[in-house]
Amino acid sequence: MVLGKDDKDVKVMPLNNSTVSRRMDKMSEYIERQLVEKLKTGKILVHLNESTLRDSEAVLITCVRYVDKGDFAEEMLFCKSVESTTTLREMYNKLKMRT
């Protein structure tokens, strides 16, 4: 039962692409705000990893590790394409652009 409605009533509710997209954007913003608040409370470790996809596209994957309620936690912050070389300077510039 969802919002007092029977499951079959919910299944027939029409959802267009813009509604789904808007809801996903709002959920994403909410999760990002939660993570930012958690990261403000303590020390963090940022982990950068360069990886190559099947089509030889290089990507920068950035994760953060932190302590949450006494346990270690890890979240992916972002994944960005690297257009040219995968030098340390380019990786740093990608990270700098996100802040």
C-alpha positions in Angstrom: 0.0 0.0 0.0 1.4 3.4 -1.0 0.0 6.7 0.3 -3.2 4.9 1.2 -3.7 3.6 -2.3 -3.9 0.0 -3.4 -0.9 -1.2 -5.4 -2.9 -1.7 -8.6 -4.0 1.9 -8.4 -0.4 3.1 -8.2 0.6 0.9 -11.1 -1.9 2.6 -13.5 -0.8 6.2 -12.5 0.7 7.8 -15.6 4.3 9.1 -15.2 5.8 11.0 -18.0 9.6 11.4 -18.6 9.8 14.9 -17.1 8.0 13.8 -13.9 10.4 10.9 -13.5 13.4 13.0 -14.3 12.3 15.8 -11.9 11.8 13.2 -9.1 15.2 11.7 -9.7 16.9 15.1 -9.7 15.2 15.9 -6.3 16.3 12.6 -4.8 19.8 13.1 -6.1 20.0 16.6 -4.6 18.6 15.3 -1.2 21.2 12.5 -1.1 24.0 15.0 -2.0 23.0 17.3 0.8 23.0 14.5 3.3 26.4 13.4 2.2 27.8 16.9 2.4 26.5 17.3 5.9 28.1 14.0 7.0 31.4 15.0 5.4 31.4 18.4 7.3 31.5 16.6 10.6 34.8 14.9 10.5 37.9 13.9 8.6 37.7 12.5 5.2 39.9 10.6 2.7 39.5 11.4 -1.0 40.4 8.6 -3.3 41.1 9.3 -7.1 41.2 6.5 -9.6 41.8 6.7 -13.3 40.3 4.0 -15.2 39.9 3.1 -18.9 36.6 1.9 -20.4 36.2 -0.7 -23.1 36.3 1.9 -25.9 39.6 3.4 -24.5 37.9 6.3 -22.9 39.7 7.4 -19.7 37.5 8.4 -16.7 38.3 9.9 -13.3 36.4 8.2 -10.5 36.5 10.1 -7.2 35.4 8.5 -4.0 35.4 9.7 -0.4 35.9 7.6 2.7 34.7 8.8 6.1 33.5 7.6 9.5 29.7 7.4 9.9 28.2 6.4 13.3 31.5 4.7 14.2 31.7 2.6 11.0 33.8 3.3 7.9 31.7 4.4 4.9 32.6 5.0 1.3 30.7 7.0 -1.4 31.4 7.8 -5.0 31.5 11.5 -5.5 31.6 11.6 -9.3 32.9 10.0 -12.4 34.1 12.3 -15.2 35.5 11.7 -18.7 39.1 12.8 -19.2 39.3 14.2 -22.7 43.1 14.1 -23.3 45.9 12.6 -21.2 45.6 11.1 -17.8 48.4 13.1 -16.1 48.3 14.0 -12.5 47.8 17.7 -13.5 44.7 16.9 -15.6 43.3 14.8 -12.8 43.8 17.6 -10.3 42.2 20.1 -12.7 39.1 17.8 -13.0 38.8 17.6 -9.2 39.3 21.4 -8.9 36.5 22.0 -11.4 34.0 20.1 -9.2 34.6 22.3 -6.1 
